[in-house]
Amino acid sequence: MTQTASAGHRQIILDTETTGISPAQGHRIIEIGCVEMIDRKLTGEHFHVYLNPERVVEQEAIEVHGITNEFLEDKPVFAQVVDAFLNFIQGAELVIHNAPFDVGFIDHELNLLSPARGKTKDYATVFDTLDYARRKFPGQRNSLDALCKRFDIDNSHRTLHGALLDSEILADVYLLLTGGQRKLGLHGSEAEQEAGSSTIKRIASDRSALKVLPASAEEEEAHRLYLASLSSSGECLWQQQVGQEN
């Protein structure tokens, strides 16, 4: 649950499960699941907790997520985990599917504390993947399951909703939704990529940095002459760009 130190863009893919559909009706959070992504790569860091909501979980909600009242009896209350949770999301961009729902519940929990701890926006910014998907695919179904189907992401293991599982699935959806691709095929032949398109291939977070080889003086001169040959027959936009940068 520790926060990873990095100068890169830090995002927290977040999901919650609750006792019902509305905090205005006194419903509470019973599960929080988050995974960390830095510069569009999952780091392996996560925050996951079940919570005792200090009230009954509605049967309709149990049928969605499968989390029973008996299971939650010995779990901590939100006040016991709030500091660890806020430390994990502090300064990040939260990526949430249907953000008003989850943010509304988190804000409700923060407000119930004594003293109150402000709102989610005081700790992090929010990116709503549902809102983004609706604008990108207007008139289409944009539930998490529908997006998994559209992007060929295997979520067959998702028989019930669960906050940590859903946040991991949402991380895959987010990368494809915002990356301009319909599949992530990064290895092997074209046939292998097609056959394995439902599997997200991840780069190890502890891998060594790629070695950068600068061009030699001879290579730079050959490149300059090549650009000059292009510009002799018309405008060479690349040469203009290089000139602006130098």
C-alpha positions in Angstrom: 0.0 0.0 0.0 3.0 2.3 0.0 3.1 5.2 -2.5 5.8 4.9 -5.2 8.1 7.8 -5.6 8.3 9.0 -9.2 8.5 12.2 -11.2 6.2 10.7 -13.9 2.4 11.1 -14.3 0.8 9.2 -11.5 -2.7 7.8 -11.8 -4.8 5.7 -9.5 -7.3 3.4 -11.1 -10.1 3.2 -8.5 -13.3 1.4 -7.8 -15.6 0.9 -4.9 -18.4 -1.4 -3.8 -21.2 -0.1 -1.5 -24.2 -1.2 0.6 -26.6 0.4 -1.9 -27.0 2.9 -4.7 -27.0 6.3 -2.9 -25.2 8.0 0.0 -28.2 10.2 0.3 -30.1 7.1 1.6 -27.4 6.4 4.1 -25.5 3.9 2.1 -21.8 3.3 2.7 -18.6 2.0 1.1 -17.8 -1.6 1.8 -14.8 -2.1 -0.5 -12.1 0.1 -2.0 -9.8 -1.2 -4.7 -7.0 0.9 -6.4 -4.1 0.1 -8.6 -1.2 2.5 -9.4 -0.1 3.5 -12.9 2.8 5.8 -13.7 3.4 7.0 -17.2 0.7 4.5 -18.4 2.5 1.5 -16.9 1.1 -0.4 -13.9 3.6 -0.4 -11.1 2.3 -3.3 -9.1 1.4 -1.0 -6.1 -2.2 -1.2 -5.0 -4.5 -0.3 -2.1 -7.3 -2.7 -1.2 -9.6 -2.9 1.8 -13.0 -4.2 2.9 -14.9 -2.0 5.3 -17.5 -2.5 8.0 -20.2 -0.1 6.9 -21.9 0.0 10.3 -25.2 -0.7 8.6 -26.9 -3.6 6.7 -25.9 -4.3 3.1 -29.0 -4.5 0.9 -29.7 -7.8 -0.8 -29.8 -6.2 -4.2 -26.3 -5.0 -3.7 -25.1 -8.4 -2.4 -26.4 -10.0 -5.6 -24.1 -7.6 -7.6 -20.9 -7.9 -5.6 -21.4 -11.0 -3.4 -20.1 -9.3 -0.3 -22.2 -10.3 2.7 -23.0 -8.7 6.0 -21.4 -11.6 7.9 -18.1 -11.2 5.9 -17.9 -7.5 6.8 -18.5 -7.9 10.6 -14.8 -8.0 11.6 -13.6 -5.5 9.0 -12.2 -2.0 9.9 -14.4 1.1 9.6 -13.6 3.8 7.1 -12.1 6.1 9.9 -9.5 3.4 10.6 -8.1 3.3 7.0 -8.8 6.9 5.8 -5.2 8.1 6.4 -3.7 5.2 4.4 -6.2 5.7 1.7 -5.7 9.5 1.4 -1.9 9.0 1.4 -2.2 6.6 -1.5 -4.3 8.9 -3.7 -2.6 12.1 -2.7 -1.6 14.2 -5.7 -2.6 11.6 -8.3 -5.2 11.6 -11.0 -8.0 9.2 -10.2 -9.3 7.1 -13.1 -12.8 6.0 -12.3 -15.7 4.5 -14.4 -18.8 6.6 -13.6 -16.8 8.9 -11.3 -19.8 10.7 -9.8 -20.9 7.5 -8.1 -17.6 6.6 -6.5 -16.6 10.2 -5.7 -20.0 10.9 -4.2 -19.5 7.9 -1.8 -16.0 8.9 -0.9 -17.0 12.5 -0.2 -19.9 11.1 1.9 -17.4 9.0 4.0 -15.0 12.0 4.4 -17.9 14.2 5.6 -19.0 11.6 8.2 -15.6 11.8 9.9 -15.1 14.0 13.0 -13.6 16.4 12.0 -14.6 16.1 8.4 -11.8 15.6 5.9 -12.9 17.7 3.0 -13.7 16.2 -0.5 -11.9 14.0 -3.0 -11.0 17.0 -5.1 -8.8 18.3 -2.2 -6.5 15.3 -2.6 -6.6 14.3 -6.3 -8.0 15.1 -9.7 -10.5 12.8 -11.5 -10.8 11.3 -15.0 -14.1 9.7 -15.7 -13.7 6.9 -18.3 -17.5 6.6 -18.7 -17.9 10.2 -19.6 -14.9 9.9 -22.0 -16.3 6.7 -23.6 -19.7 8.3 -24.1 -18.1 11.2 -26.0 -15.8 8.9 -28.0 -18.6 6.3 -28.8 -21.9 8.3 -28.7 -25.0 6.2 -28.8 -23.2 3.0 -27.9 -23.2 0.9 -24.7 -20.2 2.0 -22.6 -20.4 -0.1 -19.4 -17.2 -1.6 -18.3 -18.3 -5.0 -19.6 -19.3 -3.4 -23.0 -15.9 -1.7 -23.3 -14.1 -5.0 -22.5 -16.0 -6.6 -25.3 -15.2 -3.7 -27.7 -11.5 -3.9 -26.9 -11.3 -7.7 -26.8 -10.3 -7.7 -23.1 -10.9 -11.0 -21.4 -13.1 -10.5 -18.3 -14.5 -14.0 -18.2 -13.3 -14.3 -14.7 -15.5 -11.4 -13.6 -18.7 -13.3 -12.5 -19.3 -10.8 -9.7 -18.3 -7.1 -9.3 -15.3 -6.6 -7.0 -13.5 -3.3 -6.5 -9.9 -4.5 -6.9 -10.7 -6.8 -9.9 -12.7 -4.0 -11.5 -9.9 -1.5 -11.1 -7.5 -3.9 -12.7 -9.8 -4.4 -15.6 -10.5 -0.7 -15.9 -6.7 -0.1 -16.1 -6.6 -2.2 -19.3 -9.7 -0.5 -20.7 -8.3 2.9 -19.9 -5.1 2.2 -21.8 -7.0 1.1 -24.9 -9.7 3.8 -24.6 -7.2 6.6 -24.5 -4.4 5.2 -26.6 -5.9 5.2 -30.1 -5.7 1.4 -30.4 -8.3 -1.3 -30.4 -5.9 -4.0 -29.2 -2.6 -4.2 -27.4 -0.4 -6.6 -29.5 3.2 -5.9 -28.6 5.0 -9.2 -29.2 5.3 -12.0 -31.7 4.0 -12.3 -35.3 0.8 -10.8 -36.6 -1.0 -14.1 -36.2 0.2 -14.5 -32.6 -1.0 -10.9 -31.9 -4.4 -11.7 -33.3 -4.7 -14.9 -31.3 -3.6 -13.3 -28.1 -5.3 -9.9 -28.5 -7.3 -10.4 -25.3 -4.2 -10.6 -23.2 -2.6 -7.4 -22.0 1.2 -7.7 -22.1 2.8 -5.7 -19.4 6.4 -4.3 -19.2 8.0 -5.2 -15.9 8.1 -2.1 -13.6 11.7 -3.0 -12.5 13.2 -3.4 -16.0 16.4 -1.4 -16.8 16.2 1.7 -18.9 16.6 1.4 -22.6 20.1 2.4 -23.9 20.1 5.5 -26.0 22.7 5.5 -28.8 23.5 9.0 -30.2 24.1 9.4 -34.0 27.6 9.7 -35.1 28.9 12.8 -37.0 28.8 10.8 -40.2 25.2 9.7 -39.6 24.1 13.3 -38.8 25.8 14.6 -42.0 24.1 11.8 -44.1 20.7 12.8 -42.6 21.3 16.5 -43.3 22.1 15.7 -47.0 19.0 13.5 -47.2 16.8 16.3 -45.9 18.4 18.7 -48.3 17.6 16.3 -51.2 13.9 16.3 -50.1 13.7 20.1 -49.8 15.2 20.6 -53.4 12.0 19.2 -54.8 9.7 21.1 -52.5 9.1 22.1 -48.9 10.5 19.7 -46.3 8.5 20.1 -43.1 10.8 17.9 -41.1 13.8 20.2 -41.9 11.7 23.2 -40.9 11.0 21.6 -37.6 14.6 20.7 -37.0 15.6 24.3 -37.7 13.0 25.6 -35.2 14.4 23.3 -32.5 18.1 24.2 -33.1 
